[in-house]
Amino acid sequence: MSRFLVRCLLEELVRRRDELCIDRIGVVIRPLRGLSAEERFRREVARSHVFAKLPECWTGLVTA
């Protein structure tokens, strides 16, 4: 699955979390180039334009 589609799916889950009764979302991401999985998520995934319309605190719902 492409990175873009995965990001779109994550955005949809975060946006519809109340409707779907989601408290936390776990993502599997491997560490790379000296970055932990959490650091990589915040630097490479969370900054994507796909998440621009979500509130700033949305990353608190995700565990890498």
N, CA, C and O atoms as a DFTB+ gen file, in Angstrom:
256 C
 N C O
     1  1       0.857      -1.169       0.000
     2  2       0.000       0.000       0.000
     3  2       0.903       1.231       0.000
     4  3       1.927       1.244       0.682
     5  1       0.546       2.235      -0.734
     6  2       1.385       3.428      -0.830
     7  2       1.346       4.228       0.465
     8  3       0.388       4.144       1.233
     9  1       2.387       4.993       0.691
    10  2       2.454       5.841       1.892
    11  2       1.303       6.824       1.926
    12  3       0.750       7.098       2.990
    13  1       0.934       7.361       0.760
    14  2      -0.156       8.326       0.704
    15  2      -1.467       7.688       1.148
    16  3      -2.221       8.294       1.910
    17  1      -1.746       6.484       0.686
    18  2      -2.990       5.811       1.080
    19  2      -3.021       5.498       2.569
    20  3      -4.065       5.610       3.211
    21  1      -1.875       5.106       3.116
    22  2      -1.794       4.833       4.550
    23  2      -2.061       6.106       5.337
    24  3      -2.769       6.078       6.343
    25  1      -1.506       7.207       4.890
    26  2      -1.741       8.490       5.571
    27  2      -3.202       8.895       5.468
    28  3      -3.768       9.420       6.428
    29  1      -3.813       8.662       4.329
    30  2      -5.242       8.973       4.171
    31  2      -6.093       8.112       5.100
    32  3      -7.053       8.599       5.698
    33  1      -5.748       6.859       5.218
    34  2      -6.466       5.965       6.124
    35  2      -6.309       6.429       7.569
    36  3      -7.284       6.443       8.320
    37  1      -5.107       6.806       7.964
    38  2      -4.874       7.302       9.316
    39  2      -5.667       8.579       9.566
    40  3      -6.259       8.743      10.633
    41  1      -5.681       9.471       8.604
    42  2      -6.451      10.720       8.742
    43  2      -7.926      10.415       8.931
    44  3      -8.584      11.027       9.772
    45  1      -8.446       9.483       8.166
    46  2      -9.859       9.090       8.268
    47  2     -10.169       8.509       9.647
    48  3     -11.203       8.828      10.233
    49  1      -9.293       7.668      10.162
    50  2      -9.498       7.084      11.492
    51  2      -9.487       8.154      12.578
    52  3     -10.313       8.122      13.490
    53  1      -8.561       9.097      12.485
    54  2      -8.494      10.171      13.482
    55  2      -9.735      11.048      13.388
    56  3     -10.337      11.384      14.407
    57  1     -10.115      11.413      12.192
    58  2     -11.271      12.292      11.991
    59  2     -12.572      11.652      12.465
    60  3     -13.450      12.345      12.978
    61  1     -12.704      10.338      12.298
    62  2     -13.943       9.643      12.656
    63  2     -13.837       8.873      13.973
    64  3     -14.638       7.977      14.238
    65  1     -12.850       9.224      14.795
    66  2     -12.587       8.464      16.016
    67  2     -13.782       8.399      16.956
    68  3     -14.016       7.352      17.561
    69  1     -14.541       9.470      17.100
    70  2     -15.719       9.438      17.980
    71  2     -16.782       8.501      17.424
    72  3     -17.359       7.694      18.152
    73  1     -17.027       8.616      16.155
    74  2     -18.019       7.771      15.485
    75  2     -17.652       6.289      15.568
    76  3     -18.521       5.430      15.714
    77  1     -16.356       6.004      15.474
    78  2     -15.875       4.624      15.482
    79  2     -15.460       4.146      16.874
    80  3     -14.993       3.018      17.029
    81  1     -15.630       5.003      17.888
    82  2     -15.274       4.684      19.285
    83  2     -13.801       4.278      19.412
    84  3     -13.484       3.245      20.001
    85  1     -12.917       5.092      18.860
    86  2     -11.482       4.829      18.893
    87  2     -10.841       5.735      19.945
    88  3     -11.000       6.955      19.909
    89  1     -10.119       5.123      20.878
    90  2      -9.397       5.894      21.893
    91  2      -7.944       6.122      21.500
    92  3      -7.412       7.216      21.690
    93  1      -7.306       5.102      20.956
    94  2      -5.908       5.159      20.554
    95  2      -5.750       4.475      19.207
    96  3      -6.513       3.576      18.855
    97  1      -4.752       4.914      18.466
    98  2      -4.437       4.296      17.184
    99  2      -2.969       3.906      17.224
   100  3      -2.108       4.744      17.490
   101  1      -2.687       2.664      16.966
   102  2      -1.307       2.192      16.912
   103  2      -0.865       2.067      15.466
   104  3      -1.578       1.505      14.633
   105  1       0.306       2.590      15.177
   106  2       0.868       2.460      13.838
   107  2       2.197       1.723      13.932
   108  3       2.941       1.881      14.900
   109  1       2.480       0.933      12.935
   110  2       3.743       0.213      12.878
   111  2       4.644       0.969      11.914
   112  3       4.346       1.096      10.727
   113  1       5.735       1.462      12.443
   114  2       6.709       2.190      11.639
   115  2       8.088       1.821      12.177
   116  3       8.314       1.825      13.387
   117  1       8.981       1.509      11.292
   118  2      10.296       1.066      11.759
   119  2      11.218       2.268      11.970
   120  3      11.097       3.285      11.288
   121  1      12.131       2.135      12.916
   122  2      13.129       3.189      13.095
   123  2      14.024       3.261      11.863
   124  3      14.197       2.265      11.161
   125  1      14.585       4.417      11.602
   126  2      15.416       4.588      10.417
   127  2      16.395       5.738      10.621
   128  3      16.044       6.772      11.188
   129  1      17.595       5.550      10.165
   130  2      18.632       6.599      10.197
   131  2      18.802       7.258      11.566
   132  3      18.882       8.482      11.666
   133  1      18.856       6.451      12.602
   134  2      19.071       6.994      13.939
   135  2      17.848       7.580      14.593
   136  3      17.943       8.117      15.697
   137  1      16.694       7.496      13.945
   138  2      15.451       8.000      14.525
   139  2      14.654       6.839      15.111
   140  3      14.568       5.768      14.511
   141  1      14.080       7.059      16.273
   142  2      13.184       6.046      16.832
   143  2      11.906       6.036      15.994
   144  3      11.680       6.940      15.190
   145  1      11.088       5.034      16.178
   146  2       9.829       4.958      15.425
   147  2       8.959       6.176      15.719
   148  3       8.343       6.733      14.810
   149  1       8.905       6.593      16.985
   150  2       8.095       7.763      17.366
   151  2       8.629       9.039      16.710
   152  3       7.849       9.839      16.194
   153  1       9.940       9.233      16.724
   154  2      10.542      10.417      16.097
   155  2      10.288      10.416      14.594
   156  3       9.967      11.453      14.012
   157  1      10.430       9.268      13.978
   158  2      10.195       9.169      12.540
   159  2       8.735       9.468      12.202
   160  3       8.443      10.137      11.211
   161  1       7.822       8.966      13.034
   162  2       6.406       9.255      12.810
   163  2       6.169      10.760      12.845
   164  3       5.523      11.308      11.952
   165  1       6.681      11.422      13.859
   166  2       6.450      12.868      14.010
   167  2       7.102      13.676      12.888
   168  3       6.523      14.665      12.439
   169  1       8.285      13.282      12.428
   170  2       8.999      14.033      11.394
   171  2       8.516      13.729       9.981
   172  3       8.405      14.638       9.158
   173  1       8.228      12.470       9.692
   174  2       7.937      12.092       8.306
   175  2       6.456      11.884       8.011
   176  3       6.015      12.101       6.882
   177  1       5.702      11.474       8.992
   178  2       4.294      11.173       8.744
   179  2       3.393      12.330       9.189
   180  3       2.597      12.840       8.401
   181  1       3.522      12.734      10.439
   182  2       2.608      13.723      11.008
   183  2       2.656      15.078      10.309
   184  3       1.683      15.829      10.374
   185  1       3.740      15.403       9.657
   186  2       3.867      16.697       8.973
   187  2       3.230      16.725       7.582
   188  3       3.259      17.753       6.906
   189  1       2.663      15.616       7.162
   190  2       2.071      15.535       5.833
   191  2       0.877      16.473       5.698
   192  3       0.144      16.698       6.661
   193  1       0.689      17.013       4.515
   194  2      -0.438      17.915       4.251
   195  2      -1.798      17.220       4.429
   196  3      -2.822      17.886       4.582
   197  1      -1.801      15.908       4.407
   198  2      -3.045      15.139       4.566
   199  2      -3.712      15.458       5.905
   200  3      -4.936      15.398       6.022
   201  1      -2.902      15.799       6.918
   202  2      -3.416      16.023       8.267
   203  2      -3.670      17.496       8.578
   204  3      -3.939      17.837       9.730
   205  1      -3.592      18.360       7.600
   206  2      -3.678      19.807       7.808
   207  2      -4.985      20.260       8.465
   208  3      -4.982      21.239       9.212
   209  1      -6.077      19.586       8.209
   210  2      -7.369      20.021       8.746
   211  2      -7.681      19.454      10.129
   212  3      -8.703      19.795      10.725
   213  1      -6.808      18.595      10.636
   214  2      -7.015      18.022      11.966
   215  2      -6.515      18.991      13.029
   216  3      -5.623      19.797      12.761
   217  1      -7.084      18.920      14.241
   218  2      -6.555      19.772      15.317
   219  2      -5.097      19.402      15.621
   220  3      -4.676      18.266      15.400
   221  1      -4.343      20.367      16.127
   222  2      -2.906      20.164      16.354
   223  2      -2.605      19.002      17.302
   224  3      -1.545      18.387      17.189
   225  1      -3.487      18.692      18.208
   226  2      -3.229      17.666      19.210
   227  2      -3.532      16.249      18.711
   228  3      -3.486      15.307      19.502
   229  1      -3.832      16.077      17.448
   230  2      -4.234      14.765      16.945
   231  2      -3.153      13.710      17.124
   232  3      -3.468      12.530      17.279
   233  1      -1.881      14.111      17.107
   234  2      -0.809      13.119      17.225
   235  2      -0.795      12.434      18.587
   236  3      -0.216      11.359      18.738
   237  1      -1.423      13.047      19.566
   238  2      -1.528      12.435      20.892
   239  2      -2.381      11.175      20.901
   240  3      -2.322      10.391      21.848
   241  1      -3.170      10.977      19.860
   242  2      -4.010       9.797      19.747
   243  2      -3.264       8.593      19.150
   244  3      -3.751       7.463      19.182
   245  1      -2.077       8.864      18.607
   246  2      -1.356       7.834      17.860
   247  2      -0.128       7.366      18.638
   248  3       0.629       8.172      19.180
   249  1       0.050       6.056      18.679
   250  2       1.225       5.450      19.273
   251  2       1.982       4.718      18.168
   252  3       1.436       3.876      17.455
   253  1       3.262       5.073      18.055
   254  2       4.080       4.413      17.028
   255  2       4.793       3.228      17.636
   256  3       5.534       2.532      16.943
